[in-house]
Amino acid sequence: MRYLRIITSVFLLSAFTLTTLSRPVTRDDDKQEETKLTAEEKREAREFIETFRKRFEETDDYTTLSKEFYVKDFLMRLRASDEDFVFTKISDELKTKMSDAEFLEMYFASSRFMYFSSLIYCSKLITKAESNKRSIEDEIEDEDEEDINLGEVIPPDVIALIEKNLYLSRAWADVIAESKGTKKETSDDDEEMNSHEELQSVTSFFKEAIPLMRKSLESQPEPHSWQGIMDKTHTIFQKNEEANNEDILNPHLTILRYEFFGMPEGTRLICVDLLPFHVDLIRVEGKLKVLHLYFAGD
């Protein structure tokens, strides 16, 4: 559960101030105009991401989601990248035994769980900041103020599902403890899934948990939507009101100066921050496609 633990220190201080933490690095180029997106490209990127976001939130049909929005060989690139899944660690041996369908399901399900967790976290942080009549920046930087813990973010009915899962009850023992108001340091963030039985049990957990996470988000004080949370957070985060007019999605250009996710040096990426992820887009046959979506702090 190390991912939510670094949301405060990495995600909020980056995404809400419109600073991108992307792994691709832009090639040095004195011709600044060549490293800027056109107004039309920015508009297209915003429209694409908004359509993608809605489908990402709503669908459990991960195969269709992948085919509709991602590059054709995304799964091959994901397998070759040797990345961990958000919220879970899977042994290298088990990864080689996973089918393509299992790989896609774990990638999307764990990412969606992270997505809704982050929205709930931010909603609670907004409520806390408003009740204390402070900016979110002040709320974050106050070392004496107790942070919102994971037991508060993950609702009780999801905690109950975690407790029933043999793998998650070990790997996320600290979250269970925090939900009960106690402190426990016996969980192991590096504990890996090694068997298909564990994989299937965690997949089943996500199927049950994600609708409950969405329901929990909808029970929070307004706003409930991604855009509403981003707009409101950005407004109360910024002390300078003039900054509130900045582009929340902030599409910008990256030109790779080394190979990344199977793409060669010099590849032109359109990068967008989508709470709590960074999304890299490329143009394929004239249309934007997702090259990769990953946690912004990675």
Secondary structure, DSSP 4 states (H G I P E B T S, - for coil): -HHHHTIIIIIIHHHTTT----SS-BPP-S-GGGGS--HHHHHHHHHHHHHHHHHHHH---HHHHHHHHB-TTHHHHHHHHTPPBTTB-B-HHHHHHS-HHHHHHHHHHHHHHHHHHHHHHHHHHHHHHHHTT--HHHHHH-TTSPPPPHHHHS-HHHHHHHHH-HHHHHHTHHHHHHHTT-------TTPPB-SHHHHHHHHHHHHHHHHHHHHHHHTSSSP-SHHHHHHHHHHHH-SSGGGGGS-SS--EEEEBSS-BTTBPTT-EEEEEEETTEEEEEEEETTEEEEEEEEETT-
